[in-house]
Amino acid sequence: MTVQKVFEQAEVKVLGQLPQAPLAMPKQLLEGPSLMRVMRRRLLRWMSPESTARIGLGR
Amino acid sequence: MAARPRRAKPVPPSRGVRLARVTALVLAGLSGAGATALFLQFGAVDGLQEIDLLRAALILISTLWLAWGAAGGLAGLFSRRIDPAPQVPIKGRTVVLVPVYNEDPVVTFARVAAMLRSVDQDAGGARIDFAILSDTRNDKIAARESLWFERLVRDSGAEGRLFYRRRVNNTGKKAGNVEDFIRTSGAAWDFAVILDADSLMEGTTIAEMIRRMEASPNLGLLQTLPKVVRARSRFGRAMQFSASFYSPVFARGLAHMQGQTGPFWGHNAIVRIRAFAECCGLPQLSGKPPFGGHILSHDYVEAALLARGGWEVRLDEDMEGSYEEGPENIIDHAKRDRRWCQGNLQHAKLLLTPRLRAWSRFVFVQGIMAYIAPLFWGGFLAASIADAMVQHQPDYFPEPYQLFPVFPSDQTTKAIGLAIGIFGLLVLPKLLIVAQAALNGRARGFGGAWAAFWSTLSELALSSLIAPLMLMYQSRSVLQVLMGRDGGWPPNNRGDGRLSLAEAAAASRFIVVTGVVGLFATWHLAPALVAWMLPVGLPMVFAPLIIAWTSQPSGNARLFQTPTEVQVPGVLAQHDAIVALWSAPPAAPPTAQPGDVFA
């Protein structure tokens, strides 16, 4: 449906009343993992056998 | 009907943007390193103590921050190509949103009337509506809003294009107000111009914004650079001059660096409603205020979320005809700053938000730094006094059986050089802006090259005078937030802002006490530092006088002159005329017929 049609179909009875033309606004994911968790994950990744082997350590 | 919005994959920053970022970072890094090296030479005269390392770290952080700001100003001296939109008929339907919160309806609704007229005259027949979104809690003001809305509709003869609604509760404050509008009625429009209650925009500007949105289907948000107008006090006019003269250059510098991850300042901007709805539904943060709860500085977060969703967010600083009003005195400025401080510090919780663009995270860091930087300066001053207290006597005979004494080398020139360098970071960009304005003719609007130069020097003097006061207010705000005190959402003062000495004294008692105690302690404990502390301590001691004096009307029209004072923009003149008409005594019967205001 075009915006124009939405507008025309919205019934406005009171002076200045906003048209009923709802639009979904999903709540966003904002809070990520804690800094400690991220650092721990990174550290474990750097210390993994694959990473250490890549720079010539371990294995 | 405008083209359906489409999302694109986030575009990596262009080569030019990367170059600007790296150059600014390198410049800031070199300045910070240089300042630290100078300081260490100065501080190591009597041996390097732990406290010297602490002071060096504080100087490094503070200088990095100052130099980063200066680099932005220098980048802004280079021009930027912005293509105006093709002058084709506008297809989309736009609503101008005016959120209000306990404002005077006469002045606020007159702004809507003025913009409506400007739009009808200059927007090339585009369909542009206006919606006043009231979050007013005061029932008496709300009743006046209803009455004045009827008057607005009657006088403008624009029934069907003017909307008014008042929320039952003001959940989520301004962000919640706009979100409520989108959830209820957002599908009826393609674009929304989001304003503040004190914003004014020319019809041509609104039309140009819509055209630029229609010309760039991936553009989710376009921010203009609003000019501060109608300042009357000494403080207000200095801020107005600063916003009008320097800000376009600093904003251009920012635009060079931000690429497609531009800013949103919460007002005087246009959004693509579907993009905004898709990306910007803000949840409450976990925990209690000030760090949890509703997001106060929602605009930064919304810009980051649009960029995360693949939409371009852009600042076009070239667009004229975008205005706002500013605080008229230091106390109102500090009140507004308290709110912004809490909002920016709250962003610490969002630094690790999944999938944000790196620049968006960096913008959060910058916003936090803007408020905690004064703490670093304060810490440096305190550490310097402490260092002077524990300074031991120089050892003239460090070697046994030494015949001649060894005098410590005098490094005072390095300390002075460091102070000059730091001051230069503050002053140099502004002086270069004057020079450029004198060369390219922009200074004419500010009374000519000499008047602009004189205004710049005066602004520098005034900002140096009030800097210690700002440092104290900002430090207090940061400490309050860190101690968990919620600042709430006080309405803005929109009066002439004149303050008596008693009012100024009541609001600055803690500054005076800190200044007196600080100077006395320095004189008592480290007399050699008194001269260095005077530029900070004296303004603190005389804070009430400074606050009251700067709130008085500015008598010198030429000082801090701006182009909008010389040639009042059409929409401002129209607003004045409507306010005068609506403020006429009730004895005069309303004779206006529909559309008369627009005659």
HADDOCK unambig.tbl for C-alpha pairs under 7 A between the chains (distance, minus, plus):
assign (segid A and resid 3 and name CA) (segid B and resid 187 and name CA) 6.57 0.50 0.50
assign (segid A and resid 3 and name CA) (segid B and resid 188 and name CA) 5.22 0.50 0.50
assign (segid A and resid 3 and name CA) (segid B and resid 189 and name CA) 6.04 0.50 0.50
assign (segid A and resid 6 and name CA) (segid B and resid 188 and name CA) 5.73 0.50 0.50
assign (segid A and resid 7 and name CA) (segid B and resid 188 and name CA) 5.19 0.50 0.50
assign (segid A and resid 16 and name CA) (segid B and resid 160 and name CA) 6.87 0.50 0.50
assign (segid A and resid 16 and name CA) (segid B and resid 162 and name CA) 5.73 0.50 0.50
assign (segid A and resid 16 and name CA) (segid B and resid 163 and name CA) 3.95 0.50 0.50
assign (segid A and resid 16 and name CA) (segid B and resid 164 and name CA) 5.20 0.50 0.50
assign (segid A and resid 17 and name CA) (segid B and resid 163 and name CA) 5.66 0.50 0.50
assign (segid A and resid 17 and name CA) (segid B and resid 164 and name CA) 6.14 0.50 0.50
assign (segid A and resid 17 and name CA) (segid B and resid 165 and name CA) 6.69 0.50 0.50
assign (segid A and resid 18 and name CA) (segid B and resid 163 and name CA) 5.77 0.50 0.50
assign (segid A and resid 18 and name CA) (segid B and resid 164 and name CA) 6.99 0.50 0.50
assign (segid A and resid 18 and name CA) (segid B and resid 185 and name CA) 6.60 0.50 0.50
assign (segid A and resid 19 and name CA) (segid B and resid 185 and name CA) 5.74 0.50 0.50
assign (segid A and resid 20 and name CA) (segid B and resid 184 and name CA) 5.87 0.50 0.50
assign (segid A and resid 20 and name CA) (segid B and resid 185 and name CA) 5.23 0.50 0.50
assign (segid A and resid 21 and name CA) (segid B and resid 184 and name CA) 5.86 0.50 0.50
assign (segid A and resid 21 and name CA) (segid B and resid 185 and name CA) 4.15 0.50 0.50
assign (segid A and resid 21 and name CA) (segid B and resid 186 and name CA) 6.13 0.50 0.50
assign (segid A and resid 21 and name CA) (segid B and resid 187 and name CA) 5.05 0.50 0.50
assign (segid A and resid 21 and name CA) (segid B and resid 188 and name CA) 5.59 0.50 0.50
assign (segid A and resid 22 and name CA) (segid B and resid 182 and name CA) 6.83 0.50 0.50
assign (segid A and resid 22 and name CA) (segid B and resid 183 and name CA) 4.95 0.50 0.50
assign (segid A and resid 22 and name CA) (segid B and resid 184 and name CA) 4.33 0.50 0.50
assign (segid A and resid 22 and name CA) (segid B and resid 185 and name CA) 4.90 0.50 0.50
assign (segid A and resid 22 and name CA) (segid B and resid 186 and name CA) 5.91 0.50 0.50
assign (segid A and resid 22 and name CA) (segid B and resid 187 and name CA) 5.81 0.50 0.50
assign (segid A and resid 23 and name CA) (segid B and resid 182 and name CA) 6.03 0.50 0.50
assign (segid A and resid 23 and name CA) (segid B and resid 183 and name CA) 4.82 0.50 0.50
assign (segid A and resid 23 and name CA) (segid B and resid 184 and name CA) 6.65 0.50 0.50
assign (segid A and resid 23 and name CA) (segid B and resid 185 and name CA) 6.83 0.50 0.50
assign (segid A and resid 23 and name CA) (segid B and resid 186 and name CA) 5.47 0.50 0.50
assign (segid A and resid 23 and name CA) (segid B and resid 187 and name CA) 5.37 0.50 0.50
assign (segid A and resid 24 and name CA) (segid B and resid 183 and name CA) 5.86 0.50 0.50
assign (segid A and resid 24 and name CA) (segid B and resid 277 and name CA) 6.56 0.50 0.50
assign (segid A and resid 25 and name CA) (segid B and resid 183 and name CA) 6.41 0.50 0.50
assign (segid A and resid 25 and name CA) (segid B and resid 277 and name CA) 4.61 0.50 0.50
assign (segid A and resid 25 and name CA) (segid B and resid 278 and name CA) 5.78 0.50 0.50
assign (segid A and resid 25 and name CA) (segid B and resid 281 and name CA) 5.27 0.50 0.50
assign (segid A and resid 26 and name CA) (segid B and resid 278 and name CA) 6.64 0.50 0.50
assign (segid A and resid 26 and name CA) (segid B and resid 281 and name CA) 5.34 0.50 0.50
assign (segid A and resid 27 and name CA) (segid B and resid 281 and name CA) 4.32 0.50 0.50
assign (segid A and resid 27 and name CA) (segid B and resid 282 and name CA) 5.48 0.50 0.50
assign (segid A and resid 27 and name CA) (segid B and resid 283 and name CA) 5.49 0.50 0.50
assign (segid A and resid 28 and name CA) (segid B and resid 279 and name CA) 6.92 0.50 0.50
assign (segid A and resid 28 and name CA) (segid B and resid 280 and name CA) 6.83 0.50 0.50
assign (segid A and resid 28 and name CA) (segid B and resid 281 and name CA) 5.62 0.50 0.50
assign (segid A and resid 28 and name CA) (segid B and resid 282 and name CA) 5.92 0.50 0.50
assign (segid A and resid 28 and name CA) (segid B and resid 283 and name CA) 6.39 0.50 0.50
assign (segid A and resid 30 and name CA) (segid B and resid 350 and name CA) 6.43 0.50 0.50
assign (segid A and resid 30 and name CA) (segid B and resid 353 and name CA) 5.02 0.50 0.50
assign (segid A and resid 30 and name CA) (segid B and resid 354 and name CA) 6.95 0.50 0.50
assign (segid A and resid 31 and name CA) (segid B and resid 349 and name CA) 6.82 0.50 0.50
assign (segid A and resid 31 and name CA) (segid B and resid 350 and name CA) 5.90 0.50 0.50
assign (segid A and resid 31 and name CA) (segid B and resid 353 and name CA) 5.23 0.50 0.50
assign (segid A and resid 32 and name CA) (segid B and resid 352 and name CA) 5.27 0.50 0.50
assign (segid A and resid 32 and name CA) (segid B and resid 353 and name CA) 4.54 0.50 0.50
assign (segid A and resid 32 and name CA) (segid B and resid 354 and name CA) 5.61 0.50 0.50
assign (segid A and resid 33 and name CA) (segid B and resid 352 and name CA) 6.80 0.50 0.50
